[in-house]
Amino acid sequence: MADKSKVIIVPCDRYDSEQVYTAMKAGIDALGGIKSIIGTEEKVLVKPNFLSAAEADKAITTHPAVIEGMFRILNEEGFADVAYGDSPGHGSCEGAAKKLDLQPIADKYGVARADMETSILTEYPEGQTAKSFHYCKGIVEADAIINLCKMKTHALERITGAVKNVYGYICGAHKAAGHVKYPNPAIFARMLADIHNSTDTRVHIMDGIIAMEGNGPSGGDPIEMGVMLFSKDPVALDTAFCHIVYLNPEIVPTNAQGEAMGIGTYDDSLIEYILVDGGISEEITVEQLQKLFGKRDFKVDRKGGSKSLMGRLSAVSMFFAKKPVIKKKDCIKCGICVDHCPVPGKAVDFRNGDRTQPPVYDYKKCIRCYCCQEMCPQKAITVRGRG
């Protein structure tokens, strides 16, 4: 019988640097220690979630205290070749790091900022859905990647966590092209699984101290969750997140497709949930996990769905998919939604070029990728209804 996937659960209720470091050390040690996962001679990339340049308290990005905790652990364990980086959906890695005041922390621990602007076409002929990727140079150059994901909701995939965070491996404008090429939740999730299978991400750590609920991954509301999650299995880690917010793991596309493509499991009989608290380590049940950290009223899409969701490939089912809607009173006519629409000819645009009014959707063109909603800096776009 194969070994079970382990998910380590560590309480942490605030972004105090010392408290976060202690929690991270305990979580990683419970997985066997960082040296059991990555060799000190390897080139390591720490990959946070830098969706955009945003203040830490917005819960849009991985918190800098979590990133610092990882830097400190690697430094103390003798890792000499460490870099960090992500390719944001909007803006640059440098801009996101500057917003989080991360550079002084990186300098303190001798961590370089990776090249996340140069694109390298990487062939992956054994991919089940994607056969090549435009990876950032920093991804290609790394021997091992540490995935510092954020606990958030997501309009397309219901949640964004360990599995989804690897889309930041894709360089810049190629992200938009990916949404056109993989235009529904299931096939997009399969493409993400191909990314996992074609790269070497060794461990996944979720910042759930303060998460985002509602209109995520950028327009939702911060919510205190008080927990960090650790695993070598990205699907199992996201499954723990699902249990905490009372979301059926089977209807999350990244879970269903991730398991089908061999990157992990959402089957609780194959997962050990281990609570580490105050020096004590014990296996707990899903019910105990929910009792300790669960939020039944967490705002996340719980409607419908199936294990495969492949039915959304059809034009008819696309008609019934949720659609992005602009709240006119909140729109500042910045045009970021237009710029980030990946559809040729644009599914959202200023009517007749008039920038005095909010952009308008052509839902016949819209592929429901929700890039517009994801990138809106004003929280002016929501995802509503079905058809």
N, C-alpha and C positions, 0 to 999 in steps of 0.2 A: 504494500500500500504506500502510495506517495506521501511524502511529508505534507502536513497541512501548511497553508499560508498563515503567517503570523501578522496580526495587526496589534501594535502596541498603543495603548491609550494612556496618555499622561495628562493629569489636570494642570492647568496653568491659566490663571484668571486675569493677568494683566501683563502689559508689555514692559515690565521692568527687566533690564538687560540681564541682571544676575539670575532672576527667577526663570527667565526664558532659557538661558544657557543651562541651568540646572535641569530643567525639564527635557531639553534636547539631549543632554548628555545621558540622562536616565533612559530615554526612549531608544537612542542609538545603542547604548550598552545592552539593552534588553534584546536587541537583534544580534548581539554577538560582538559589538564594538565596530567602529568605523574601519579598523585595520582588517577585520574579517571580511569586509565588503569591497574595499579598495586598497590596492597596494600603495605604499608611500612613494614609490618611484613613478607612479602613474601621473599623467596630466589630468587634473580634475577641473571640471566646470560646474560651478554652483549656478543653477538655473532657477531664479525666482519667477513669479508672475508679475511682469511689468506690462499690464494691459495698455496703460497709457501713463503719462506723467501726471501723477495725482498725489495729494497729501496722504500721509500714512493713515490718518484717522478716518479716511473715506472707505476703508476696507476694500478698495479696488485692487491693491497690490499686496504682495507678500510684505509683511511689516519688516522694517529695517532691523528691529531687535532680533527677529528670527534669522535674518541673513547674517547678522553679526554673530549670533550664537554658533552658526555653522562655520563661519570663518575661524572663530576662536577654537573650536574643537579640532579642526583640521590643523591649525597652527600648533596647538599643544601636542598633537599626535605626530608631528614631524613631517607633514605634507608640505613640500617646498614649491611645487608647481601648481598653483591654484589660480583660477580666473573665475569671473562671474559674468553673467549676461543673459539677456532675453531680447527678442525682436518684437517690440510692441506693435499692436495693431495700428496705433497712431503715434507719430513722433519717433523718437530714437531711444536706444538704450541709455545713452549719455544723458538725455533729457529726463528720463524717468529716474535715473540714479541721482541726478542733481536735485530733483524735487524731493527725494527722500533723504537728502543730505548724506548719501551713502559713501561718497568718495573718501572722506576722512576716516571712516571705519575700514574701508578697503586698504587704505594706506597704512593704517595701524597694524594690520595683519599681513601686509605684503601681498595683497591679492590684486591682480591686474584686471582691468575690464577687457573682456574678450571682444574680438572683432565680430560683431553681429550685423554688420552692414554689407560685408562682401558675400555675395551668393556663389555657392559652388554646386553645380548640377551633379547629383549623386545618383547613379543608376542602382536600381534594386529589382532585378529581373524576377526574383522569387516572390515579389509582392503579390498578395491575393487581390488587391484593389488598385494600388498605386505601384507603378513600375519605376518611378524616379521621383526625386525630391530636390528642390532648390534649398539646400540647407545653408545656414549661416556658417561662415568660416570657423567661428568659435566652436560650433558643434562638431564639425569634421575633424578639427585638430584635437579634440578631447579624447582621452582614453576612457574616461568614466564620467558620467553625469549624475549629479545629485539634484533631484527634482523637488524644489521648495514651492509647493502649490498652495493655493488659497481656497478656503471653504466658501464657495459662492454658488448662487443659482445661475442658470444659463437658459436663454430663450430657446435655443436650438436643441440642446442636449439635456435639458432639465437642470443638470448640475455641471459645474466645472470644477474639477479636482485633479487627481493625479493623472488620469488618462488624458484629459483634455489639455492639460498644461503643456504637453509636448508640441502643440501647434506653434508655439513660440520658437521651435527649432527652424521653422520655415522663414526664409528671409523676406522681409519687407513686403513689396507689392505682390509677391507670389502668393501671399495668403489670400488675397482677393480672387486670384485665378483659381485657387483651390476650392473656394466656395461655389464657383461656377461649375467646376469639373465634378465636384462631389456635393450635389445640391440638396440632399435630404438628410435627416438625422442618422439613418442607418448607414448609408454609404459613406457619410462623413466620418462616422465612428469607425468604420472598417479602415478607412484611410489612416486614422489616428493609430489604429492597431498596427498597421504596416510601419508607421514611424517608430513605434516601440520596438518592433521586431528588427528594424534595420539600424537601430542605434543601441548604445550600451548605457542605459540608465540603470544605475545599480540600486538606488534606494529612493523612496518617496516619503516626503515629510509634509504634512498638511498643517498650515497655520489656521487653526480654528478657534483661536483665542477670541477674536472678534470676527465674525463671518459676515456675509452679505446675503440678505433674503430679498424676495420680491423681484424687482425689475433688474436683475443681474444680467451680465457680469459687471456693469459699470454704473447703472442707474438705480440700483436697489438701495436698501437701507442697512446700515451696520447693525448687527445684533450680537450681544455677548453670548458666547457659547462656552468659553472657559476650558478648551481642550486642544491638545495637539495629538496627531495621529502619525504613526510610523510604520512602514512596511516595505518589503522588497516586491510586493505584489500590488500593482496599481489598481487593479479591479477590486481586490479585497479591501484596500484602503477606502476606495470610493463607496464600497458597500457599507462599511462602518459609518461613513458620513450619512448615507441613506437611512440607516437604522436610527441614527441620532435624530433625524428630522422626520421620522415616520413616513418615509417614501419607499415604496416597493422597489427594491433594487432591480427586479426583472424588467421594469419598464424604462429603465435608463439605457439609452442606446449604447453608450460607451461601455456599460457593464455587459449587456447582452452580446454585442459584437466583439468586445474584448475577450470574453470567455470563449466564444466560438472560434476566435483566431489565435487562441493559445497564449494570451499575455497575462492571464490571471483567472480568478474564479470569484463568482458572487454566491456560490453555494455555501451556506453557513456550516454544513457538515464537513466542509473542507477548509474551514477557517478557524483559527484560534484567536479569540479576542483576549488580550492580556492587559490587565490594568496594572500600572506601575505608579505607586503613590507612597511617598515617605519611606522609601527603601524597601517596601513590600511589593512583591510581584505575585499576581494570582490570575488564573484564567476566570473569565466571567462570561455569562450568557448574554444574548442579545437583550433580553429583558432587563438584566442588571445594567447593561450599557445605557439603555434608555432611561432607566430610573435615575442614573447618576447624571446624565448629560442631555437627555432627550428634551426636545421642544416640539410637541405635537402640533402647535399652531404656527410653526415655521412656514413662511410664505414661499411655496415652491409649486410648480405645476404637477399636480397629481392625477390629472384627467387621462382617461383612455390609455392607449398605447398597447404594445404587445412585445414579446421577446425579440422579435426580429425587426418590426416596424418597416419591413421592406415594401409593404403596400403603399407607402408614401411615394414610391417611385412614379406612380401613375399621375396623369394630368388631373383626373377626377379627384383623387385624394389630395393633390396639391391645392385644389380649389377649396377643400374643407380645412386646410391647415390654418393655423393662427396667422394673423397678418399684422405687420407693423403699422402703427398709427401715430401721427404727430399731434401732440397737444399744442395747439396754435398759441395759446397764451404763454407757454414756456419757451417757444422757439425764438431764437435770436437771429435766425437766418444766416448762420455762419457758413453753411454749405458743406460741413464735414460729412454729413450723411450722403450727400451727392458725390463727394469725392471718393467715399469708400464703397459706394455701390459697385459691385463687381460685374454687373450685367452689361453687356455691350449695348450702347444706346441709352443706358440708365433706366432703372425702374423707379427711381425717385429723382426729381429734378425741379428746378424753378420754372414755372410755367411761362413760356415766352421770354425766358431770361429775366423775369421780374423778381429782383431780390428784395423788394419791399414786402413781399408776402412769403409765407412758409412754403417750402417745396411741396410738391404734389406727387402721389404715387400712381403708377400705372400697374395695377395688380395683375394684369395679364402677363406682364414681363417679370414680375417679382418672383424670385425663386425661394423666398422664405428662408434666407440664410441669416437674416437679422443682423448683418454687419452694421447697418445704419443705427439700429437700437444699441448695439454694443459700443459704438464709437461716439454716440451723442454726449457731449460734455455737459449738457444742461438737464439731463434726465427728461428730455422733452418727447422721447419716443417710447411708447409702450407696445407690448404685443398682446393682442386681444382676440377673443372670439374664435370661432371655427367656421369659416365660410361666410 
